[in-house]
Amino acid sequence: MLTFYNELHAQHRGRYEIFRGEMVPCFEKPERVDAVLAELGRRGLGKIVTPHGVPLMSLERIHTPRYLHFLRTAWSEWLALDPANAGKDAFPAVWPVRTLRDDIEPDNFCAKLGLYSMDSGTPLTAGTWTAAKTGADCAVNAAHALRLGQRGAFVLSRPPGHHAGADFFGGYCFLNNAALAAQHMLDDGAKRVAIIDIDYHHGNGTQSIFYGRDDVLFISIHADPRSEYPFYLGHADERGEGAGLGYNMNLPLPAGTSAKAWFAALETACIRLGSFAPDALVVSLGVDTFAGDPLSRFALQSADYLKVGERLAYLNLPTAFIFEGGYAVKELGTNVVNVLEGYETAL
């Protein structure tokens, strides 16, 4: 397993987030990656490298230029409002929902912040762009490594990415690393790529990016959006549109889902992946399906993650694992590395 590590991830360090109406310390914090890095080192599971920088045009294959320009300049605009903002994270307060227009970018920074966001729980900080861009570099580098013959690659980065759409952030995510990896594989010669998202929360950003396409199969196993974030996407009847009809598969599960039921959903996903016959696989690797996760309500245990990696290995595909969610920091390293070790030792 070749790991691409974002050594600048801690530059994105939110002070607080708005969670269920309260300001609370951020669940998505640098210690998450630190725990995984420590466990990788303890087990000696392959080489750990830093990425080469990729040009902005690589990000424009997935994200709109207008959105990328906003992310690059947002902190400067925030400070221009008031130098005292250096001690505060930026949060949106208004959104262009329903009949409001989103085609015209406002001049007002707070309005722009709402234009490009989907929630008030994702703080924008001084180091957000640097951390997110370096994470995107890791994703593109991992994808390229697969095309050069690497069997498995792991993107160890934060902030995560699967909730970020082409032109919006949210759910702790700013740039969609899984989508960037998949697109780079296609640009690098692959004909068909599959993405399986096993995070507790639906990968709404990834789905929206590929919803009308037939060269990327997106499958997500996640908590029922009627009761869990992101709420407004992830239902079983969302199957794609136009050329993409039949290339989007959602497997929503109720709160309290057992490991047995979750693995049954994984098997359904793997059967569909096999019939698609992709050239490569991207895994949005969230381990907030863990029974002890503070934000989630599934029942997987640490040993189960070895079996997850084993099952994915039997697909026999070059695979890029992208670190997404997982907030039980004490067990996080074990759970993530168990997936990678299960994959590495299965074949």
Summary of the structure (lengths in Angstrom):
residues: 347
radius of gyration: 18.7
end to end distance: 12.8
largest distance: 56.7
contacts: 1258
relative contact order: 0.15
helix: 39%
strand: 17%
